[in-house]
Amino acid sequence: MNEAGINIICETDSGIGITAPGYSILKELLLYKEAGFSNYEVLKTATINPSKAHKELSQIGTIENGKLANFILNSKNPLEDLRVLKNP
């Protein structure tokens, strides 16, 4: 699906079922990596991809003038190692 250009969205922190907020999203991101996504593609599933699919999220997902500030800072680059997202 990813190779076909389908917009894949990471969404495990909804607070329903057995998801554990904060933990579940990292676990899902690492599963995308295990499935063969690049770190960049993995990060897109939790940032820009949801903003493309949901009108309510159109003001987040990328860092641009006029958009809402919605980002985290890490001591290391998640494009090199996704596990840094565990402790932003």
All heavy atoms as an XYZ file, in Angstrom:
673
protein
N       0.824     -1.187      0.000
C       0.000      0.000      0.000
C       0.870      1.254      0.000
O       0.566      2.201     -0.703
C      -0.934     -0.019      1.211
C      -2.024     -1.063      1.083
S      -3.205     -1.288      2.456
C      -3.063      0.097      3.481
N       1.926      1.244      0.798
C       2.816      2.396      0.851
C       3.455      2.648     -0.511
O       3.500      3.779     -0.978
C       3.882      2.182      1.927
C       4.723      3.412      2.157
O       4.208      4.509      2.295
N       6.015      3.226      2.208
N       3.928      1.588     -1.144
C       4.558      1.727     -2.460
C       3.568      2.195     -3.512
O       3.949      2.845     -4.486
C       5.194      0.406     -2.871
C       6.412      0.058     -2.046
C       6.968     -1.313     -2.354
O       6.458     -2.001     -3.264
O       7.921     -1.717     -1.667
N       2.285      1.907     -3.317
C       1.248      2.330     -4.259
C       0.800      3.768     -4.013
O      -0.025      4.298     -4.748
C       0.050      1.397     -4.171
N       1.345      4.411     -2.972
C       1.004      5.797     -2.691
C      -0.231      5.998     -1.833
O      -0.747      7.106     -1.739
N      -0.706      4.930     -1.214
C      -1.871      5.054     -0.325
C      -1.452      5.792      0.943
O      -0.392      5.529      1.514
C      -2.457      3.667     -0.015
C      -3.028      3.076     -1.305
C      -3.507      3.738      1.085
C      -3.485      1.659     -1.207
N      -2.266      6.722      1.391
C      -1.979      7.557      2.553
C      -2.170      6.740      3.834
O      -3.282      6.538      4.286
C      -2.910      8.783      2.539
C      -2.485      9.835      3.519
O      -1.321      9.968      3.830
N      -3.443     10.592      4.011
N      -1.087      6.274      4.411
C      -1.139      5.451      5.625
C      -0.976      6.352      6.835
O      -0.095      7.209      6.880
C      -0.047      4.367      5.577
C      -0.326      3.453      4.385
C       0.009      3.594      6.887
C       0.728      2.429      4.118
N      -1.857      6.148      7.825
C      -1.911      7.025      8.991
C      -1.686      6.235     10.269
O      -2.331      5.226     10.506
C      -3.277      7.731      9.068
C      -3.500      8.560      7.814
C      -3.377      8.587     10.317
C      -4.896      9.124      7.713
N      -0.791      6.720     11.102
C      -0.543      6.151     12.423
C      -1.574      6.738     13.383
O      -1.674      7.947     13.517
C       0.866      6.506     12.868
S       1.289      5.840     14.467
N      -2.336      5.896     14.057
C      -3.435      6.395     14.896
C      -3.697      5.560     16.142
O      -4.827      5.322     16.496
C      -4.731      6.419     14.074
C      -4.768      7.452     12.993
C      -4.945      8.862     13.486
O      -5.447      9.082     14.601
O      -4.576      9.772     12.736
N      -2.698      5.086     16.848
C      -2.994      4.187     17.962
C      -3.309      4.877     19.275
O      -3.726      4.223     20.213
C      -1.830      3.219     18.212
O      -0.688      3.982     18.577
C      -1.546      2.372     17.020
N      -3.084      6.158     19.403
C      -3.292      6.824     20.693
C      -4.685      7.415     20.848
O      -4.883      8.448     21.454
C      -2.246      7.930     20.892
C      -0.913      7.361     21.310
O      -0.853      6.154     21.601
O       0.060      8.111     21.350
N      -5.671      6.722     20.351
C      -7.032      7.238     20.403
C      -7.663      7.124     21.779
O      -8.696      7.709     22.037
C      -7.911      6.493     19.391
O      -7.962      5.113     19.710
N      -7.047      6.340     22.677
C      -7.594      6.203     24.020
C      -8.733      5.208     24.107
O      -9.472      5.194     25.081
N      -8.905      4.391     23.097
C      -9.949      3.377     23.148
C      -9.316      1.990     23.145
O      -8.155      1.826     22.788
C     -10.927      3.492     21.955
C     -10.186      3.330     20.621
C     -11.698      4.790     21.999
C     -11.085      3.251     19.409
N     -10.073      1.005     23.551
C      -9.573     -0.358     23.519
C      -8.401     -0.552     24.449
O      -8.389     -0.075     25.569
N      -7.381     -1.235     23.927
C      -6.228     -1.566     24.773
C      -5.013     -0.703     24.467
O      -3.895     -1.051     24.811
C      -5.873     -3.062     24.626
C      -5.540     -3.402     23.172
C      -6.983     -3.950     25.164
C      -4.944     -4.773     22.969
N      -5.191      0.410     23.791
C      -4.063      1.278     23.461
C      -3.601      2.035     24.699
O      -4.409      2.494     25.496
C      -4.417      2.285     22.350
O      -5.480      3.103     22.806
C      -4.796      1.584     21.070
N      -2.315      2.152     24.853
C      -1.728      2.912     25.959
C      -1.174      4.207     25.387
O      -0.200      4.183     24.640
C      -0.617      2.111     26.620
N      -1.801      5.358     25.678
C      -1.351      6.630     25.110
C       0.144      6.863     25.329
O       0.673      6.629     26.394
C      -2.191      7.665     25.853
C      -3.418      6.919     26.240
C      -2.953      5.523     26.544
N       0.807      7.329     24.264
C       2.232      7.604     24.322
C       3.076      6.398     23.976
O       4.043      6.501     23.241
N       2.730      5.251     24.485
C       3.482      4.026     24.216
C       3.047      3.402     22.899
O       3.866      2.965     22.105
C       3.288      3.029     25.359
C       3.870      1.663     25.064
C       5.241      1.440     25.166
C       3.056      0.621     24.672
C       5.779      0.201     24.881
C       3.591     -0.630     24.381
C       4.945     -0.832     24.494
O       5.465     -2.052     24.208
N       1.766      3.355     22.680
C       1.222      2.667     21.508
C       1.687      3.281     20.207
O       1.960      2.562     19.243
C      -0.309      2.686     21.549
O      -0.772      2.025     22.684
N       1.771      4.585     20.142
C       2.155      5.217     18.883
C       3.590      4.866     18.508
O       3.879      4.572     17.355
C       1.919      6.746     18.900
C       1.993      7.290     17.478
C       2.873      7.451     19.820
C       1.451      8.685     17.330
N       4.505      4.841     19.462
C       5.883      4.466     19.160
C       5.939      3.016     18.698
O       6.637      2.690     17.742
C       6.790      4.676     20.364
C       8.253      4.272     20.151
C       8.881      5.041     18.993
C       9.053      4.465     21.416
N       5.198      2.160     19.343
C       5.161      0.752     18.943
C       4.657      0.617     17.507
O       5.218     -0.133     16.710
C       4.289     -0.044     19.904
C       4.332     -1.524     19.659
C       3.786     -2.257     20.862
C       3.780     -3.750     20.659
N       5.051     -4.387     20.813
N       3.617      1.371     17.160
C       3.101      1.324     15.792
C       4.127      1.855     14.795
O       4.330      1.271     13.731
C       1.798      2.109     15.665
C       1.199      2.026     14.282
C      -0.155      2.675     14.150
O      -0.818      2.939     15.171
O      -0.546      2.939     13.001
N       4.803      2.944     15.134
C       5.821      3.490     14.240
C       6.929      2.477     13.989
O       7.387      2.314     12.851
C       6.394      4.785     14.816
C       5.441      5.982     14.886
C       6.105      7.147     15.600
C       4.935      6.377     13.523
N       7.351      1.782     15.027
C       8.404      0.780     14.869
C       7.934     -0.403     14.030
O       8.729     -1.019     13.315
C       8.909      0.334     16.240
C       9.642      1.425     17.043
C       9.995      0.925     18.435
C      10.868      1.941     16.313
N       6.640     -0.715     14.092
C       6.096     -1.772     13.232
C       6.135     -1.362     11.758
O       6.412     -2.191     10.892
C       4.674     -2.134     13.654
C       4.557     -2.917     14.965
C       3.090     -3.033     15.384
C       5.194     -4.290     14.835
N       5.873     -0.099     11.470
C       5.996      0.380     10.090
C       7.440      0.239      9.616
O       7.702     -0.148      8.479
C       5.543      1.832      9.955
C       4.056      2.039     10.071
C       3.526      3.001     10.913
C       3.169      1.275      9.329
C       2.164      3.191     11.011
C       1.803      1.457      9.424
C       1.302      2.418     10.271
O      -0.052      2.599     10.371
N       8.387      0.558     10.484
C       9.802      0.412     10.148
C      10.118     -1.050      9.859
O      10.780     -1.386      8.878
C      10.670      0.953     11.295
C      12.145      0.827     11.082
C      12.612      1.683      9.944
C      14.120      1.580      9.800
N      14.608      2.323      8.657
N       9.620     -1.931     10.716
C       9.835     -3.369     10.536
C       9.227     -3.860      9.212
O       9.744     -4.777      8.584
C       9.208     -4.119     11.714
C       9.506     -5.590     11.753
C       8.898     -6.252     12.976
O       9.010     -5.686     14.081
O       8.310     -7.333     12.817
N       8.146     -3.215      8.789
C       7.481     -3.589      7.537
C       8.224     -3.088      6.303
O       7.840     -3.403      5.181
C       6.049     -3.058      7.533
N       9.274     -2.287      6.509
C      10.084     -1.847      5.377
C      10.015     -0.373      5.047
O      10.637      0.077      4.087
N       9.269      0.408      5.825
C       9.213      1.856      5.596
C      10.563      2.472      5.959
O      11.234      2.024      6.883
C       8.167      2.508      6.494
C       6.735      2.286      6.119
C       6.252      1.041      5.725
C       5.834      3.330      6.185
C       4.931      0.844      5.396
C       4.501      3.146      5.863
C       4.051      1.900      5.467
N      10.936      3.536      5.254
C      12.098      4.325      5.669
C      11.686      5.137      6.904
O      10.493      5.307      7.174
C      12.523      5.278      4.544
O      11.550      6.302      4.380
N      12.659      5.642      7.637
C      12.319      6.462      8.806
C      11.487      7.673      8.401
O      10.571      8.076      9.109
C      13.580      6.902      9.537
C      14.216      5.763     10.305
O      13.770      4.614     10.246
N      15.281      6.057     11.019
N      11.792      8.249      7.249
C      11.020      9.397      6.750
C       9.565      8.996      6.498
O       8.643      9.700      6.896
C      11.678      9.946      5.486
C      10.948     11.108      4.869
C      10.907     12.344      5.506
C      10.289     10.971      3.652
C      10.225     13.420      4.941
C       9.615     12.037      3.081
C       9.581     13.255      3.736
O       8.907     14.311      3.180
N       9.371      7.858      5.852
C       8.003      7.386      5.584
C       7.263      7.087      6.880
O       6.069      7.386      7.006
C       8.035      6.127      4.710
C       8.512      6.378      3.302
C       8.797      5.100      2.538
O       9.263      4.113      3.151
O       8.550      5.111      1.315
N       7.964      6.525      7.861
C       7.363      6.249      9.162
C       6.886      7.548      9.803
O       5.752      7.649     10.280
C       8.362      5.524     10.097
C       7.834      5.480     11.529
C       8.657      4.120      9.595
N       7.744      8.556      9.820
C       7.387      9.832     10.445
C       6.201     10.494      9.742
O       5.359     11.122     10.390
C       8.599     10.771     10.480
C       9.727     10.311     11.404
C      10.951     11.191     11.208
C       9.281     10.299     12.851
N       6.109     10.327      8.438
C       4.980     10.901      7.701
C       3.645     10.296      8.151
O       2.630     10.985      8.141
C       5.171     10.697      6.200
C       6.190     11.635      5.589
C       6.450     11.350      4.120
C       5.191     11.355      3.298
N       5.430     11.144      1.858
N       3.637      9.024      8.580
C       2.372      8.406      9.003
C       1.794      9.082     10.248
O       0.599      8.972     10.506
C       2.521      6.892      9.293
O       3.290      6.684     10.477
C       3.102      6.147      8.114
N       2.642      9.775     11.006
C       2.188     10.431     12.230
C       2.172     11.953     12.130
O       1.804     12.634     13.073
C       3.082     10.017     13.400
N       2.565     12.491     10.973
C       2.646     13.954     10.844
C       1.799     14.441      9.675
O       0.631     14.760      9.845
C       4.120     14.393     10.698
O       4.723     13.712      9.583
C       4.914     14.103     11.963
N       2.379     14.487      8.507
C       1.681     15.072      7.360
C       0.537     14.201      6.834
O      -0.483     14.712      6.387
C       2.658     15.450      6.224
C       1.956     16.352      5.227
C       3.274     14.221      5.606
C       2.864     17.027      4.242
N       0.676     12.871      6.905
C      -0.383     12.018      6.354
C      -1.742     12.230      7.014
O      -2.745     12.354      6.320
C       0.029     10.543      6.394
C       1.120     10.214      5.404
O       1.596     11.075      4.682
N       1.521      8.966      5.379
N      -1.827     12.300      8.361
C      -3.141     12.572      8.960
C      -3.719     13.924      8.537
O      -4.924     14.063      8.349
C      -2.864     12.543     10.465
C      -1.644     11.711     10.615
C      -0.829     11.976      9.383
N      -2.839     14.915      8.346
C      -3.337     16.237      7.955
C      -3.917     16.234      6.548
O      -4.752     17.068      6.214
C      -2.243     17.295      8.085
O      -1.259     17.145      7.088
N      -3.489     15.299      5.722
C      -4.041     15.176      4.370
C      -5.408     14.492      4.376
O      -6.220     14.718      3.492
C      -3.099     14.362      3.487
C      -1.801     15.043      3.158
C      -0.942     14.094      2.322
C       0.394     14.693      1.992
N       1.226     13.725      1.246
N      -5.637     13.649      5.383
C      -6.856     12.838      5.410
C      -7.994     13.471      6.198
O      -9.157     13.177      5.941
C      -6.552     11.469      5.999
N      -7.672     14.320      7.157
C      -8.689     14.893      8.039
C      -8.688     16.415      7.937
O      -7.694     17.053      8.281
C      -8.436     14.488      9.497
C      -8.405     13.010      9.714
N      -9.532     12.234      9.668
C      -7.370     12.169      9.970
C      -9.201     10.973      9.901
N      -7.898     10.908     10.083
N      -9.764     16.981      7.497
C      -9.879     18.438      7.362
C      -9.537     19.140      8.679
O      -8.903     20.184      8.694
C     -11.302     18.783      6.916
C     -11.559     20.246      6.748
C     -12.996     20.491      6.325
C     -13.331     21.959      6.426
N     -14.750     22.205      6.184
N      -9.946     18.524      9.797
C      -9.711     19.124     11.118
C      -8.220     19.235     11.453
O      -7.835     19.995     12.329
C     -10.400     18.295     12.211
C     -11.902     18.228     12.094
C     -12.380     17.157     11.099
O     -11.558     16.361     10.590
O     -13.585     17.138     10.813
N      -7.391     18.467     10.768
C      -5.956     18.463     11.048
C      -5.148     19.237     10.020
O      -3.923     19.198     10.028
C      -5.455     17.012     11.113
C      -6.106     16.113     12.163
C      -5.537     14.706     12.067
C      -5.933     16.670     13.558
N      -5.800     19.969      9.164
C      -5.103     20.644      8.057
C      -4.136     21.733      8.524
O      -3.254     22.124      7.772
C      -6.111     21.235      7.072
O      -6.868     22.255      7.691
N      -4.281     22.207      9.753
C      -3.396     23.253     10.253
C      -2.201     22.717     11.021
O      -1.447     23.475     11.627
C      -4.180     24.239     11.126
C      -5.135     25.107     10.340
C      -4.399     25.911      9.265
O      -3.434     26.612      9.552
N      -4.837     25.793      8.026
N      -2.030     21.387     11.031
C      -0.859     20.772     11.664
C      -0.253     19.773     10.685
O      -0.742     19.600      9.582
C      -1.215     20.089     13.005
C      -2.216     18.946     12.792
C      -1.779     21.098     13.994
C      -2.475     18.126     14.047
N       0.820     19.121     11.079
C       1.422     18.087     10.241
C       2.716     18.500      9.576
O       3.561     17.668      9.275
N       2.873     19.791      9.324
C       4.118     20.334      8.786
C       4.417     21.642      9.508
O       3.523     22.254     10.099
C       4.031     20.614      7.268
O       2.970     21.548      7.031
C       3.781     19.335      6.475
N       5.647     22.061      9.444
C       6.035     23.339     10.054
C       6.073     24.374      8.945
O       6.944     24.339      8.077
C       7.393     23.228     10.772
C       7.291     22.183     11.885
C       7.823     24.585     11.316
C       8.607     21.865     12.553
N       5.062     25.251      8.955
C       4.927     26.281      7.927
C       4.339     27.546      8.536
O       3.623     27.474      9.540
C       3.978     25.820      6.818
C       4.402     24.586      6.077
C       3.368     24.170      5.030
O       2.963     25.021      4.217
O       2.972     22.996      5.051
N       4.597     28.692      7.911
C       3.960     29.938      8.332
C       2.450     29.770      8.299
O       1.901     29.217      7.349
C       4.343     31.096      7.401
C       5.677     31.701      7.758
O       6.157     31.547      8.860
N       6.272     32.383      6.803
N       1.793     30.260      9.332
C       0.342     30.233      9.385
C      -0.260     28.971      9.977
O      -1.444     28.916     10.243
N       0.558     27.932     10.196
C       0.044     26.700     10.799
C       0.264     26.728     12.304
O       1.067     27.502     12.824
C       0.725     25.473     10.192
C       0.251     25.173      8.778
C       0.629     23.776      8.387
C      -0.030     23.395      7.079
N       0.242     21.989      6.750
N      -0.475     25.864     12.998
C      -0.326     25.752     14.444
C       0.989     25.065     14.788
O       1.391     24.128     14.108
C      -1.488     24.954     15.027
C      -2.883     25.535     14.806
C      -3.945     24.562     15.300
C      -3.021     26.869     15.506
N       1.628     25.526     15.854
C       2.862     24.896     16.318
C       2.497     23.602     17.038
O       1.864     23.613     18.075
C       3.625     25.833     17.247
N       2.871     22.493     16.444
C       2.534     21.184     17.005
C       3.691     20.243     16.673
O       3.659     19.528     15.687
C       1.219     20.680     16.400
C       0.800     19.344     16.965
O       1.385     18.853     17.917
N      -0.213     18.759     16.369
N       4.744     20.289     17.492
C       5.907     19.468     17.214
C       6.634     19.148     18.505
O       6.366     19.737     19.545
C       6.844     20.144     16.211
C       7.364     21.492     16.646
C       8.570     21.603     17.308
C       6.642     22.646     16.365
C       9.042     22.844     17.701
C       7.112     23.888     16.755
C       8.316     23.989     17.423
N       7.532     18.184     18.431
C       8.354     17.830     19.583
C       9.820     18.022     19.223
O      10.193     18.027     18.050
C       8.115     16.368     20.039
C       8.433     15.385     18.920
C       6.692     16.182     20.525
C       8.415     13.933     19.343
N      10.649     18.189     20.234
C      12.087     18.321     20.041
C      12.773     17.098     20.621
O      12.381     16.595     21.669
C      12.608     19.580     20.728
C      12.050     20.902     20.213
C      12.547     22.055     21.073
C      12.426     21.127     18.762
N      13.780     16.631     19.937
C      14.567     15.488     20.386
C      16.036     15.860     20.405
O      16.480     16.711     19.641
C      14.370     14.300     19.436
C      12.985     13.741     19.508
O      12.615     13.116     20.487
N      12.196     13.978     18.480
N      16.796     15.176     21.245
C      18.233     15.419     21.309
C      18.956     14.810     20.111
O      20.067     15.206     19.794
C      18.811     14.855     22.606
O      18.569     13.459     22.679
N      18.315     13.834     19.450
C      18.906     13.191     18.277
C      17.882     13.184     17.148
O      16.706     13.419     17.349
C      19.352     11.780     18.616
C      20.463     11.765     19.649
C      20.945     10.384     19.927
C      22.054     10.460     20.979
N      22.467      9.139     21.405
N      18.340     12.857     15.968
C      17.520     12.914     14.761
C      16.719     11.622     14.582
O      17.314     10.556     14.377
C      18.430     13.139     13.556
C      17.672     13.373     12.280
O      16.473     13.165     12.194
N      18.393     13.800     11.266
N      15.379     11.677     14.609
C      14.585     10.464     14.403
C      14.702      9.902     12.990
O      14.357      8.746     12.760
C      13.149     10.903     14.713
C      13.148     12.374     14.547
C      14.536     12.838     14.875
N      15.212     10.684     12.050
C      15.464     10.141     10.719
C      16.609      9.130     10.748
O      16.716      8.290      9.867
C      15.777     11.262      9.724
C      14.598     12.168      9.373
C      15.070     13.360      8.546
C      13.515     11.390      8.648
N      17.433      9.216     11.771
C      18.526      8.262     11.945
C      18.135      7.110     12.871
O      18.571      5.986     12.675
C      19.763      8.974     12.487
C      20.313     10.007     11.512
C      21.415     10.856     12.114
O      21.854     10.597     13.253
O      21.836     11.812     11.431
N      17.328      7.396     13.903
C      16.932      6.369     14.875
C      15.572      6.749     15.463
O      15.469      7.688     16.242
C      17.968      6.263     15.983
C      17.671      5.165     16.984
O      16.658      4.447     16.835
O      18.458      5.019     17.938
N      14.543      6.017     15.085
C      13.185      6.318     15.539
C      13.009      6.174     17.040
O      12.120      6.775     17.632
C      12.176      5.404     14.828
C      11.999      5.663     13.342
C      11.194      4.535     12.717
C      11.330      6.994     13.104
N      13.867      5.389     17.677
C      13.720      5.152     19.119
C      13.924      6.419     19.953
O      13.523      6.464     21.115
C      14.655      4.043     19.566
C      14.233      2.685     19.000
C      15.253      1.626     19.277
N      16.430      1.963     18.484
C      17.601      1.362     18.592
N      17.765      0.401     19.438
N      18.618      1.733     17.837
N      14.498      7.467     19.367
C      14.649      8.715     20.112
C      13.280      9.327     20.436
O      13.172     10.150     21.337
C      15.540      9.759     19.398
C      16.913      9.192     19.125
C      14.903     10.278     18.137
N      12.248      8.906     19.731
C      10.908      9.431     19.985
C      10.334      8.940     21.304
O       9.341      9.477     21.800
C       9.958      9.037     18.842
C      10.330      9.581     17.471
C       9.430      8.985     16.402
C      10.266     11.097     17.464
N      10.963      7.964     21.907
C      10.495      7.427     23.182
C      10.617      8.469     24.286
O       9.813      8.513     25.202
C      11.296      6.180     23.555
C      10.806      5.497     24.799
C      11.542      4.204     25.045
C      10.973      3.527     26.277
N      11.616      2.227     26.514
N      11.624      9.338     24.197
C      11.870     10.362     25.227
C      12.089     11.723     24.584
O      13.209     12.234     24.582
C      13.097      9.976     26.064
C      12.886      8.724     26.836
O      11.918      8.597     27.577
N      13.757      7.746     26.646
N      11.011     12.326     24.057
C      11.204     13.648     23.412
C      11.558     14.718     24.425
O      11.262     14.574     25.586
C       9.851     13.922     22.777
C       8.880     13.094     23.528
C       9.643     11.913     24.045
